[in-house]
């Protein structure tokens, strides 16, 4: 599989890395086979899921047998069979993505359910990987009190200690002989503020290498005091109350889940608000054909997509026009042009927002805002 150099970052079970998604999107060769399957979380792929996976693989192989000479299809088919066998022996999450071509392969277990399908195109079907990154965003968790701070890199329900020697961080012992009465309280507050500034500086250094939304975990006094001195709360997803610096990562992840869910809802609302603003200014292309043309000829800003939208289509000879198609199995048909549109917008510097089903009905399920 194509490799992409990047600053080392934690890996998560069931979470595709952004560099991995980018590498898969760069593959351009026919056939590129994608199998997408919703699965039941288990230590090993269930028998029922394995049978459905086999059926998808057989469907893809039958299509290759019909379209290509055996020697042209064989490299991708060999990789596909190897990955399917690997998937059958391994654990299962909520979804499974299998990618195989002559030169690339990948098996990814996803934290979200997907629409079952086998896709044979010149590119891999990666929209579910993008959706997984959107629905289970990587985030940082800073858990602290006035004397102790821990930093975690997290995604979905997985939390790993941040890859930095700066954390865990402990506040230096107070100077011997200082008073312990009421008059000492301002000094203790000042010491805590100094500690929070040190924590914030270390947090900022990590964020510059690994930018992500931030969740603060601590009691109300600590989180309020930290926010007063911090310069790194620009992407604050929320706070979780409680002095949790001694709490295990698994329990901590459970308490944070609701905060991240609320953050995702806010992002959806923000994307819809931006769409309304750009629509009023005449800078929105609605529906797949118009969004496709605008992405190719304009300056994409944001693509907002109903997460259930699929759009089989043909491309015109000049590549600017999408023509909806019903004969999905035909070699000339793009199985899902939404996938191609997402990749096009990302390539041209835009960003992607997914919505729940039905939210974009007046926009035919998809809309693209453009920059002036």
Residue pairs with C-beta under 8 A, 6 or more apart in sequence:
1 23
1 24
1 104
1 105
1 106
2 23
2 24
2 26
2 27
2 104
3 23
4 19
4 20
4 22
4 23
6 19
7 209
7 210
8 163
9 17
9 153
9 163
9 210
10 153
10 160
10 162
10 163
11 17
12 138
12 155
12 156
12 158
12 160
13 91
13 93
13 109
13 158
14 93
14 94
14 109
14 110
14 111
14 156
14 158
15 111
15 132
15 133
15 136
15 138
15 155
15 156
15 158
16 97
16 108
16 110
16 129
16 132
16 133
18 133
20 106
20 108
20 129
21 126
21 129
21 130
21 133
23 104
24 99
24 104
24 106
24 124
24 126
24 129
25 123
25 124
25 126
25 343
25 346
25 347
27 99
27 101
27 103
27 104
27 123
27 124
28 122
28 123
29 101
29 102
29 103
29 122
30 121
30 122
31 64
31 67
31 68
31 73
31 76
31 101
31 120
31 121
31 122
32 76
32 99
32 100
32 101
32 104
32 120
32 121
32 122
32 123
32 124
33 60
33 64
33 76
33 80
33 98
33 99
33 100
33 101
33 118
33 119
33 120
34 97
34 98
34 99
34 117
34 118
34 119
34 120
34 121
34 124
34 125
34 126
35 53
35 56
35 57
35 60
35 80
35 84
35 96
35 97
35 98
35 99
35 117
35 118
35 119
36 95
36 96
36 97
36 98
36 114
36 115
36 116
36 117
36 118
36 119
36 125
36 128
37 49
37 52
37 53
37 56
37 95
37 96
37 98
37 114
37 116
38 94
38 95
38 96
38 113
38 114
38 115
38 116
39 45
39 46
39 49
39 92
39 93
39 94
39 95
39 96
39 109
40 46
40 48
40 49
40 92
41 92
41 93
41 94
42 91
42 92
43 91
44 89
44 90
44 91
44 92
45 53
45 87
45 88
45 89
45 90
45 91
45 92
45 96
46 92
49 92
49 96
50 88
52 116
53 84
53 87
53 88
53 96
53 98
54 84
56 116
56 117
56 118
57 80
57 81
57 84
57 98
57 118
59 118
60 80
60 118
60 119
60 120
61 73
61 77
61 80
63 118
63 120
63 329
64 73
64 76
64 77
64 120
65 73
67 73
67 120
67 331
75 101
75 102
75 103
76 100
76 101
76 102
77 100
79 100
79 101
79 102
79 105
80 98
80 100
82 105
83 98
83 99
83 100
83 105
83 106
83 107
84 98
86 107
87 96
87 98
87 107
90 107
90 109
91 109
92 109
93 109
93 110
93 111
94 110
94 111
94 112
94 113
95 109
95 110
95 111
95 112
95 113
95 114
95 128
95 132
96 107
96 108
96 109
96 110
96 114
97 106
97 107
97 108
97 109
97 110
97 114
97 128
97 129
98 106
98 107
99 105
99 106
99 107
99 108
99 124
101 124
104 124
108 129
110 128
110 129
110 132
111 132
111 135
111 136
111 156
112 128
112 131
112 132
112 135
112 136
114 128
115 308
115 310
117 125
117 335
119 125
119 335
119 336
120 335
121 334
121 335
123 339
123 340
123 343
125 335
125 336
125 339
126 339
126 342
126 343
127 336
127 338
127 339
127 342
130 342
130 346
130 352
131 307
131 354
134 352
134 353
134 354
135 264
135 354
136 155
136 156
137 155
137 212
137 213
137 260
137 263
137 264
138 153
138 154
138 155
138 212
139 154
139 155
139 212
139 213
139 214
139 215
139 237
139 260
140 151
140 152
140 153
140 154
140 162
140 203
140 206
140 207
140 210
140 212
140 213
140 214
140 215
141 151
141 152
141 154
141 159
141 214
141 215
141 217
141 252
141 256
142 149
142 150
142 151
142 152
142 199
142 203
142 214
142 215
142 216
142 217
143 149
143 150
143 151
143 152
143 217
143 218
143 244
143 245
143 247
143 252
144 150
144 196
144 199
144 216
144 217
144 218
144 222
144 226
144 245
145 218
145 219
145 222
145 243
145 245
146 171
146 188
146 191
146 192
146 195
146 222
146 225
147 170
147 171
147 195
148 168
148 169
148 170
148 171
148 245
149 167
149 168
149 169
149 170
149 195
149 199
149 245
150 161
150 167
150 168
150 169
150 245
151 161
151 162
151 164
151 166
151 167
151 168
151 202
151 203
151 206
152 159
152 160
152 161
152 162
152 249
152 252
153 159
153 160
153 161
153 162
153 163
153 210
153 212
154 160
154 215
154 253
154 256
157 250
157 253
157 254
157 257
158 253
159 249
159 250
159 252
159 253
159 256
160 249
161 167
162 206
162 210
164 202
164 205
164 206
166 202
166 205
166 206
167 202
169 198
169 199
169 202
171 191
171 192
171 195
174 188
174 191
178 184
178 187
189 225
192 222
192 225
193 225
193 228
193 229
196 225
196 226
196 229
196 230
197 229
199 226
200 226
200 229
200 230
200 231
200 232
203 214
203 230
203 232
204 231
204 232
207 214
207 232
211 235
212 235
213 235
213 236
213 237
213 260
213 263
214 232
214 233
214 235
214 236
214 237
215 236
215 237
215 238
215 239
215 240
215 256
215 259
215 260
216 223
216 226
216 227
216 233
216 236
216 238
216 239
216 240
217 223
217 239
217 240
217 242
217 244
217 252
217 255
217 256
218 226
218 239
218 241
218 242
218 243
218 244
218 245
219 241
219 242
219 243
220 241
222 243
223 239
223 241
227 233
227 236
237 259
237 260
237 263
238 259
238 260
238 262
238 263
239 259
240 255
240 256
240 259
242 255
244 252
244 255
267 353
268 353
268 354
268 355
268 356
268 359
271 302
271 304
271 353
271 355
272 304
272 355
272 359
274 302
274 369
275 284
275 302
275 304
275 363
275 367
275 369
278 284
278 301
278 302
278 369
278 370
279 367
279 369
283 301
283 369
283 370
283 371
283 372
284 363
284 367
284 368
284 369
284 370
285 291
285 293
285 294
285 295
285 298
285 367
285 368
285 370
286 362
286 363
286 364
286 366
286 367
287 363
287 364
287 365
287 366
287 367
288 311
288 313
288 322
288 324
288 337
288 338
288 341
288 364
288 365
288 366
289 321
289 322
289 323
290 368
291 303
291 341
291 366
291 367
291 368
292 320
292 321
292 322
292 337
292 341
292 344
293 320
293 321
294 300
294 368
294 370
295 303
295 341
295 344
295 345
295 348
295 350
295 368
296 319
296 320
296 344
297 320
298 370
298 371
299 348
299 349
299 370
299 371
299 372
300 344
300 345
300 348
300 349
300 350
300 368
300 369
300 370
300 371
301 350
301 351
301 368
301 369
301 370
301 371
302 350
302 351
302 352
302 353
302 368
302 369
303 341
303 342
303 345
303 350
303 351
303 352
303 353
303 366
303 367
303 368
304 352
304 353
304 354
304 355
304 360
304 363
304 366
304 367
304 368
304 369
305 338
305 342
305 352
305 353
305 354
305 355
305 360
305 365
305 366
306 354
306 355
306 356
306 357
306 358
306 359
306 360
306 365
306 366
307 354
307 355
307 356
307 357
308 357
308 365
309 338
309 365
309 366
310 336
310 338
311 322
311 324
311 336
311 337
311 338
311 366
312 324
312 325
312 326
312 328
312 333
312 334
312 335
312 336
312 337
313 322
313 323
313 324
313 325
313 333
313 334
313 337
314 322
314 323
314 325
314 332
314 333
314 334
315 321
315 322
315 323
315 334
316 322
316 323
322 337
325 333
325 334
327 333
328 335
334 340
338 366
341 366
342 352
345 351
345 352
345 368
346 352
350 368
360 366
360 367
